[in-house]
Amino acid sequence: MRTWFITGASRGFGTLIAERALRAGDAVIATARKPEEIVARLGSHPNLLAVRLDVTNEAEAHQAVAEGVNRFGRIDVLVNNAGFGVLGAVEETSAAETERLFATNVFGVLNLIRAVLPHMRRQRSGHIINISSIGGYQAYLGWGVYGSTKFAVEGITEALHQEVAPLGIHATVVEPGFFRTDFLDEQSLVKTALELPDYDETVGAMRRFAKDYNHAQPGDPVKFAEAMLALVNSPKPPQRLPLGSDTVARIEEKNRFVASELAEWRDLALSTDFKA
């Protein structure tokens, strides 16, 4: 029996992953700001521990991990799922909106990594899964600051993957595309307070698209949760796992663009070394 620690488990991906893990016979430490919502969705279960956690509070992160280890003895899988989005142009996104976003999406991830890794290092085993986004692989208009938090998570995970591998621990960054969750609802997506007319044809169009696209996304959240079980069951999990046909297409498109641009500017790039 594995023990999962899942943040943002009161709805969306978090709830579905917890549900699938429990069905598989695993134990789950499910966390949210309102743990009663977890119990309301998943019910009472001997292998479920619902714990209050604000991921931006490092002391709460350590306390939640301690409660979980005290109950189940170990943590085998950490799923850093808690987060939210901000939709707006880079210029429109205020310092306060940016700081709040980074507090959850980046510093929250780091808080949990620091809280869980001492236990995984002692076990010489474990798997840290950080939920990113296609926006963490390629930025797009209207999602610049949100995407920057996911770019940060990608970089953290790539380095972490190298650091913990010799200790028997895996680290994977998961890049979902648009899945039919409540991510585009107001409770998960914040629109910037400032909306400048000059960006109406670009970012404004993205705001209108997001409204119309809500609950019409191509990705199936149930299949996402099932993919998480397949991921942790793999004897050799990947460093990066894209999920969704839209994500795969966007990654392939960006890779082609980067290769083409590099070829165009290769001579200048190479010319900046010292000559032997």
C-alpha positions in Angstrom: 0.0 0.0 0.0 1.4 3.4 -1.1 0.7 6.6 0.7 -0.2 9.6 -1.4 0.0 13.3 -0.2 -2.2 15.4 -2.5 -2.7 19.2 -2.4 -5.8 20.9 -3.7 -7.8 17.7 -3.1 -11.2 19.2 -2.5 -12.1 19.4 -6.3 -10.9 18.9 -9.8 -7.8 16.8 -10.5 -7.0 16.5 -6.8 -10.3 14.8 -5.9 -10.2 12.5 -8.9 -6.6 11.4 -8.2 -7.4 10.8 -4.5 -10.5 8.7 -5.5 -8.5 6.6 -7.9 -5.7 6.0 -5.4 -8.2 4.9 -2.7 -9.8 2.5 -5.2 -6.4 1.0 -5.9 -6.1 0.2 -2.2 -3.6 3.0 -1.4 -3.7 5.5 1.5 -4.3 9.2 0.8 -3.5 12.3 2.8 -5.8 14.7 1.0 -5.3 18.4 1.8 -7.2 21.6 1.2 -8.0 24.9 2.9 -11.4 23.3 3.8 -10.8 19.6 4.5 -14.5 19.1 5.2 -15.1 19.6 1.5 -12.8 16.6 0.8 -14.9 14.4 3.1 -18.1 15.6 1.5 -16.8 14.6 -1.9 -14.9 11.3 -1.0 -16.8 10.2 2.1 -15.3 8.5 5.1 -12.6 5.9 4.3 -10.2 4.1 6.6 -7.3 5.0 4.2 -8.2 8.7 3.9 -6.9 11.5 6.0 -8.3 14.9 5.2 -6.0 17.7 6.5 -6.3 21.4 6.4 -3.5 23.0 4.4 -2.8 26.4 3.0 0.2 25.6 0.8 1.5 29.2 1.1 2.1 28.6 4.8 5.3 26.6 5.3 4.5 25.7 8.9 1.2 24.3 7.9 3.0 22.2 5.2 5.3 20.6 7.8 2.4 20.1 10.2 0.2 18.4 7.5 3.1 16.1 6.5 3.7 15.2 10.1 0.1 14.3 10.6 0.2 12.1 7.5 3.3 10.3 8.5 2.0 9.9 12.1 -1.1 8.2 10.6 0.3 6.1 7.8 4.0 5.9 8.6 5.4 7.1 5.3 4.7 9.2 2.2 5.4 7.6 -1.2 3.9 10.0 -3.6 3.6 13.8 -3.4 1.2 15.4 -5.9 1.6 19.2 -5.9 -1.7 20.0 -7.5 -2.9 23.1 -5.7 -2.9 26.2 -7.8 -4.9 28.8 -9.7 -4.6 30.9 -12.9 -4.5 34.6 -13.7 -5.7 35.7 -17.1 -4.4 39.1 -18.3 -1.6 40.8 -20.2 1.8 41.0 -18.6 1.4 44.8 -18.2 -2.1 44.4 -16.8 -1.1 42.0 -14.0 -0.3 44.0 -10.9 2.5 43.3 -8.4 -0.1 42.1 -5.8 -1.7 39.7 -8.3 1.6 38.4 -9.3 2.9 37.9 -5.8 -0.3 36.0 -4.8 0.0 33.8 -7.8 3.6 32.9 -7.1 2.9 32.3 -3.4 0.6 29.5 -4.3 1.9 28.1 -7.6 5.6 28.3 -6.9 6.4 28.9 -3.3 3.6 26.5 -2.3 5.2 23.7 -4.3 8.6 24.4 -2.7 7.0 24.4 0.8 5.7 20.9 0.2 8.9 19.6 -1.4 10.9 20.8 1.6 8.4 19.2 4.0 8.2 15.8 2.3 11.7 15.2 1.1 13.3 14.5 4.5 10.9 11.5 4.8 11.5 10.3 1.3 15.3 10.6 1.7 15.1 8.5 4.9 13.1 5.9 3.0 15.4 6.1 -0.1 12.2 6.0 -2.2 9.3 8.2 -3.3 7.9 10.1 -6.2 7.3 13.9 -6.4 4.8 14.9 -9.1 4.4 18.6 -9.8 1.4 19.6 -11.9 2.4 22.2 -14.4 0.6 23.1 -17.7 1.1 23.4 -21.3 1.6 27.0 -20.3 4.8 25.9 -18.6 6.3 24.7 -21.9 5.1 27.5 -24.2 3.9 30.9 -23.0 0.9 32.4 -24.7 -0.7 35.8 -24.8 -2.9 36.5 -21.8 -1.3 33.8 -19.8 2.2 35.2 -19.4 2.4 35.6 -15.7 0.5 32.4 -15.0 2.8 30.6 -17.4 5.8 32.0 -15.7 4.8 30.2 -12.5 4.6 27.0 -14.4 7.9 27.7 -16.2 9.3 28.0 -12.7 7.8 24.6 -11.7 9.3 23.0 -14.8 12.8 24.3 -13.9 12.5 23.3 -10.3 11.4 19.8 -11.3 14.2 19.3 -13.9 16.8 20.2 -11.3 15.1 18.1 -8.6 14.9 15.1 -10.9 18.7 15.2 -11.1 19.3 15.8 -7.4 17.1 13.1 -6.0 17.6 10.3 -8.5 20.7 9.0 -6.7 18.6 8.7 -3.5 16.0 6.4 -5.2 13.5 9.2 -5.6 11.7 10.2 -8.8 10.5 13.7 -9.8 8.1 14.3 -12.7 6.5 17.5 -14.0 3.0 16.8 -15.6 1.9 19.2 -18.3 -1.9 19.0 -18.9 -3.5 20.8 -21.7 -7.1 22.0 -21.4 -9.1 19.5 -19.4 -12.8 19.7 -18.7 -12.5 20.8 -15.0 -13.5 24.0 -13.3 -10.1 25.7 -14.1 -11.8 28.3 -16.2 -14.4 29.0 -13.5 -14.1 32.0 -11.3 -13.0 29.9 -8.3 -9.9 28.8 -10.2 -9.2 31.5 -12.7 -8.7 35.2 -11.7 -9.0 37.9 -14.3 -6.7 40.9 -13.8 -8.5 44.0 -12.3 -6.9 46.1 -15.0 -8.0 45.6 -18.6 -6.4 48.0 -21.1 -8.2 48.7 -24.4 -5.0 48.4 -26.4 -5.0 44.7 -25.6 -8.6 44.0 -26.5 -7.8 42.3 -29.8 -5.3 40.0 -28.2 -5.8 39.4 -24.5 -9.4 40.6 -24.7 -10.0 37.9 -27.3 -8.4 35.3 -25.1 -10.7 36.3 -22.2 -13.7 35.9 -24.5 -12.4 32.5 -25.7 -11.8 31.3 -22.1 -15.4 32.1 -21.2 -16.8 30.3 -24.3 -14.4 27.3 -23.9 -15.3 26.6 -20.3 -16.5 23.0 -19.8 -15.9 22.4 -23.5 -12.2 21.5 -23.2 -11.0 18.4 -25.0 -9.3 16.7 -22.0 -11.1 14.1 -19.9 -10.3 14.6 -16.2 -11.1 11.0 -15.3 -8.5 9.8 -17.8 -6.1 12.3 -16.4 -6.5 10.7 -12.9 -6.0 7.3 -14.4 -2.8 8.5 -16.1 -1.5 9.5 -12.7 -1.9 5.9 -11.5 -0.1 4.7 -14.6 2.7 7.2 -13.9 3.3 6.1 -10.3 3.1 2.4 -11.4 5.9 2.9 -13.9 9.3 1.4 -12.9 11.0 4.2 -14.9 8.7 7.3 -14.7 9.6 10.2 -17.0 10.9 13.6 -16.0 8.2 15.3 -18.1 4.7 13.9 -18.9 2.5 15.9 -21.3 -1.2 15.0 -21.2 -3.7 15.9 -23.8 -3.6 16.1 -27.6 -3.5 19.9 -27.4 -0.4 19.7 -25.3 1.3 17.2 -27.6 0.6 19.4 -30.6 1.8 22.6 -28.9 5.0 20.9 -27.8 5.7 19.6 -31.2 5.0 23.0 -32.7 7.3 24.8 -30.3 10.1 22.3 -30.8 9.9 22.9 -34.6 10.0 26.6 -34.1 13.0 26.5 -31.7 14.9 24.3 -34.0 14.2 26.6 -37.0 15.1 29.7 -35.1 18.3 28.2 -33.8 19.3 27.2 -37.3 18.7 30.8 -38.5 20.8 32.4 -35.7 23.3 29.6 -35.2 26.3 31.3 -36.7 25.9 34.4 -34.5 25.3 32.3 -31.4 28.5 30.4 -32.0 30.5 33.5 -32.8 30.4 34.8 -29.2 32.9 32.3 -27.8 36.6 33.2 -27.1 38.7 32.2 -30.1 41.4 29.6 -29.2 
